[in-house]
Structure formats: structure tokens, C-alpha cells
């Protein structure tokens, strides 16, 4: 399957590229609109501050690429801040920045004694998952973040399948992953999470077929 890692100046692009190649993807790292729209899957990485990532994303019209793909049911996977920017807003140091608004919700500082949350952690995997299918419930994933989504705000819709939300805890509960039709995302770094992360990427890649 052909996958584009969106190059908008943020994220571990080469790490993501290597991890996807490891599980058999044909990977291109680019900001080219046509390539990003035509690929079987689009990966949106992200590292650093919410506001900076949104500014960089808009500079290459990445939010339009994401929106156009999702309007056509074309798969997108957000990673770390690449997940956070899919929500409505981020609040950092008292400043609020609009996100892509694919999901309602606010990215805010974790309520924990030690921040950032850096290192390995388990997650609470929901029933019916695709991303975590075949993984033991005690699988550990690698996180590096100070902010997260602490409340899931999308209201239930009887006409649509409810998104599957995976949670983790570091001082407080936060969203660790979301599976919502063509749109999936992880707060952790699958490309840094060893065999468990590779399994998640392989499951996502297989879902593109």
C-alpha cells in the first residue's frame, strides 16, 4: 500500500518512514498535494507545540488535505501532536489555538505531578479495535507529551458508529488513541514503540486494503 507521510516541517518524519517501511508500506515523505490526496493512506506526524504545528500545517494547506481525504473516506492517521491538531482547539500557556476541528475537544496540559509524560505506558484498549487487534492488554507504548485531551466531547449519534477511544493515565486520564472510520490517531509514538508499535502500524496498513 502507498502511504504519504505529510512533510509540513514537524514530526519524526524519517522515523515514521522507516517504521512504515518495516511493515511493508511503500512510503513517500512529501507535502505535495496530489501525492497526499492520491495515496492509500496519509500519516500526519507532529512534535512540539500545538500552535506551531497548526501554523506549519496551514502553511502547506495540510488541513485542507486532511479534510478532503476524509470527505472522500480516505484514511488518515495522526501521531502525537498530529493527533492533537485534529481536535477543535489547543490551550498552551493561556493562549488558545484553533485546530482542524475533525473532533470536538480541547488539548490542554496534563494534570500530573511530573510533566512531560515521557516513557512507556499501558493503555485501556476498547472492544472491537482494529489498531490494537491481536495485542495483549498489557502492551506498552512510548509517550512524549505534556498536553493531551482529557475529555471526549463528541456526542453520540444514533446514525453513525461511535468512535473507539483508547485511554491511558498519567496523573489523569487522557485520550491515547481514536479510531473513527477513515480517521485514526495515536497520542503515543508507534514508530518508537518497538514491536507493539509496529503491530499497530501493520494493523492500520492492513485496514487500507
JOBELKA-V209371 format. One line per field, one symbol per residue. ss: DSSP state (2 for helix, 1 for strand, 0 for the rest). psi: psi as a letter, one per 40 degrees, with the letter a starting at -180 (. if undefined). burial: 1 if it has 9 or more other ideal C-beta (glycine too) atoms within 8 Angstrom, else 0. Layout:
ss=???
psi=???
burial=???
//
This chain:
ss=01111100000022222222220001111100222222001111000002222222222002222222222000011110222200111111001111000011111110000000111111010000000000000001111110111000000000000001111110001111111100111100022202222222222222200
psi=ihhhhhgfehigddddddddddeeihhhhiehdddddeidihhhahhaiddddddddddefddddddddddefhihhihbddddeeidiihhfehhhhaefdiiihhihigidhhihhaiiiihhiieiddeheiieeiiihigieiihehhehiiheeihhihhhiihgdiiihdihhgbehiihdihdeefaddddddddddddee.
burial=11111111011110111111101010111110001110101111111001111101110101101111110001111111111111111111000010110110111101010000100011100000111100100011111010111100000000000011111101110111111101111111111110011111111110010
//
